[in-house]
Amino acid sequence: MSWGTELWDQFDNLEKHTQWGIDILEKYIKFVKERTEIELSYAKQLRNLAKKYQPKKNSKEEEEYRYTACKAFLSTLNEMNDYAGQHEVISENMTSNITVELARYVQELKQERKSYFHDGRKAQQHIEICWKQLESSKRRFERDCKEADRAQQYFEKMDADINVTKADVEKARQQAQVRHQMAEDSKADYSSILQKFNHEQHEYYHTHIPNIFQKIQEMEERRIVRIGDSMKTYAEVDRQVIPIIGKCLDEIVKAAESIDQKNDSQLVIEAYKSGFEPPGDIEFEDYTQPMKRTVSDNSLSNSRGEGKPELKFGGKSKGKLWPFIKKNKLSLKLGATPEDFSNLPPEQRRKKLQQKVDELNKEIQKEMDQRDAITKMKDVYLKNPQMGDPASLDHKLTEVSQNIEKLRLESQKFEAWLAEVEGRLPARSEQARRQSGMFDAQNPATVNNCAQDRESSPDGSYTEEQSQEGEVKVLATDFDDEFDEEEPLPAIGTCKALYTFEGQNEGTISVVEGETLYVIEEDKGDGWTRIRRNEDEEGYVPTSYVEVYLDKNAKGAKTYI
């Protein structure tokens, strides 16, 4: 089976077929190239998807990833990055092993095909020239033969005519001889050219064309084999990444199996446990004796009526039963947190303070290590002055020592707050008892303080309404409600700002370190003191940010020993 023998007369069709083969190869290259672009796009989209759902640093989302379910999800996101990487490997390998190689092969194939068909056309042109030469010699031989016949007939006519001179007859005879000689020469030339053409034609159809077509056939078969090999490579590139993709999927399954619902439940307890005890039972209030009514020490009306000679029926006053909850909601909504975390419940506050102390201790240790390194370097410089000037390190050493001292003072401040919290958590202090909704009847001062706290807090969360029948109704209100108009409170002392405070929340006021202001309401145990700068500027600041000097003669001022 050879194209040279079977398709000796199909030169044009072979030319079209081989061009079609190159077009098929280029089409396959284009297909693979688009596949690589799809793989890259898919990998990019997977990476963007994984990045989109990654927790943001130093955000609340990062804290959520303590839970095993969230850790498993984070592991899934990381594995998706590796999964995307394998699709990038597919694209890269297909580009280098298929697209680039085939593109180079197509260029070589085009050059080879062009060379073969150039040789074929050259052979065609040569045989066509030989054919034209044969036709030309044939026509010349035919013409010379006719001319020789006419010359012979003319000579015979002249020779038979008695009126023609002998010279004319001789001339006609010589002319006939010349024509006969030319015919013989044309015959010999035609015979020679015919033999040559037959030889060239035999070589063309039995040697040149078969050889050229055989080379074209081999070229076409190599192209077919090459495209088959490329298809195998196409499949192999995919197969090579299957084990790694399988590992990614196995890791996702492993992460899913590591989810521990009990552990997550325990983390919820640790995250939101307040450290308070549930409020106790409310005692029965006997209203059968209108004149000598006994009210339970634990009741809300006692906290409102203690220290008051009469009950004002139908009146309204503002109060709050859970002081820390209001502060916590306000801070969460507006995004500000006191430095001592006084807006948090005791247990959560203790954890935050402990975390802050640990962070400061790590920073202190880091600075101390740096100081030790500088000290050692200075000793080396002292022993070997050629290595450096010891005095050049004094400034850096002083700076590090100042940083250590500053961090230590900061740590001591938080440790003091931590000791305060840890010291009163087990004993269940009166403030904690108020925050848990329990009012001790054996401590009137505490009850009074609670009532005052409700009246003077920056955001009243509950209201009480007493009817003529003595019924007490506690109605919850949103802390975003506007405050009722109140008469300006008199100053009960002054205070000096120990630190700068940015009052960004509703009801707070900004102060600058060293600034002196008026105190109009002291801390009721919730960590906030109400101050005034002028007639139009007043609000709450953290008690730990100011040093208070109360006027002993002022109404409502407490005496400290």
Disulfide bonds with the S-S distance in Angstrom:
none
